[in-house]
Structure formats: structure tokens, C-alpha cells
Amino acid sequence: MIYHYIHYTIDPQKIDDFEDYSRRWMEGGIIRRCGGEPLGYFLPKAGFGEPNNAAFAIIGFKSLADYETYRSKLIDDPDARENLTRAKKSGCILVENRSHFYRVGEKHK
């Protein structure tokens, strides 16, 4: 497995919009429908002194080729396009960075 990690810098004043965006990926089934295995979206927990503008998501794939297939399916998925448009319109996402990882002890391609 490889894990696609997305680090978001979000507008803390629009955290509800970002949470809606996250739920649409997860609960709307977009990620699974396009071939990913979502581990989840994670939002900042207020009250612990950490930055309140960081969030992340982790999505698993059997291989990098499966990730590439997923990306091409997202482009054609009307729900995915709508979700991206809504997030852009709201301005809840300021910066988005992507990385890929593998879990120690797991085979990866």
C-alpha cells in the first residue's frame, strides 16, 4: 500500500466549509468510487494551543498506478468536480500540499 497524504492550510474562519468539503469526499463515496481507500480527513482540535489552520487527509492505494487511475477518475466524476468548485468558491482551502508514504513493514509498489 501507498498512502497519499494531503496537508491543507485552511482558513480557520471557514472550518465549517472545509468540514463539509471533507464529508462530501468521505460520506459521498467519491474517494471509494474512484478507487481510493480513505483513512480519513482530520481537522484541528481547538483548545490545545496548536495551529488552527492545518488539516490533513490520508488515502490508501495498492500502488502508484492505482493512484494515477484514481486521479483520472476524479477528473471525470461530477460529484468530485462539484466538491472542488464549492471549496474554491468558499475559499476554505488556502494551500494544499501532497506527499506519498508507505507504512514500514508493508510491501509497496
N, C-alpha and C positions, 0 to 999 in steps of 0.2 A: 504494500500500500504506500501511496504517497499522500501527503496532506497539504492541501492548498490553504495557506494562511493569508487572510486579508486583514490588514491593520487599517483602521479608519481613524482619521481625526474628524470629529463631528462637532457641530455647533451645539453646545450644551443647552442653549435656549430652544433647540428643536429636537430634543431627545425623543419626544413622543413620535415625531415624524420618522426618525431613524428606527425606532422600535416597530412602527407599522411596516416600514420597508423590510426589516428583518423577518417579521412574522409572515409577510407575503412570500418570501423565499421558502421559509420552512413549512408553514401551515398550508400554504397554497400548493405545495408539492412541486414547485418549479425545479428545485435542485434535483430531487429524485427523478422526476420525469425526464430531465436532460442527462441523467447518468451519474450524478454525484451522490455521495453518502454524507449527509450533513451531520457534523458533530455538534454544531450549534453556533448561534450568534451570542456574543457576550457584551453586555453593556456595563458602564462604570457604576459601582455601588457608592452612593453618596455617604458622606459621614466618616470616611476613613482617611481623609487628607490626601488621597491620590488625585491625579488629574481627572476632571470630569468631562474631558473631551476626547477620550480614547475608547474605542470599541474594537472588537475583532470577531472574525468568523473562521471556522475550520471546517473544511470539506474534504472527505477522503475519496481517493480514486485508486483503482487497481494498478494503473500505470500512467505514465505521462501521456501516452497515446489516448487513453480514456479521458484524460483531462482535456486534450485538444478536441476530441469529439464533443465533449460537454460544451466547450466554448462555442463551437459551431452551432450546436443545437440551441444554445441560449439566444443567439442572433436571430434565429427563426421563430422563437417562442413568443407569441403575442403577450402573454402574461409577464414574461421577463422584460420585454421592451416597455410595457406599461409601467412596471415597477421602477425601472431605471428612470423613466421620464418623470414619474411622480417625485422621486428623490431629488432629481436635478432641479425640478421646479421649486421644491420646498427649500433647497439649499442646506439640507441637514448634513450632507457629506462635504467636508472641506478638502480632505486629502484621502487618497486610497492607495495603499502600497500592498503588493502581492509578493509572496515567497512560497517556496515549496520545501517540504521537510519529509524525512522518513523517520519512523519510530525505531529506535535502537532495539535490535532483536527481531525485527520483521524483515522479510525479504522485500526488496523494492526493485522496480524496473525503471 
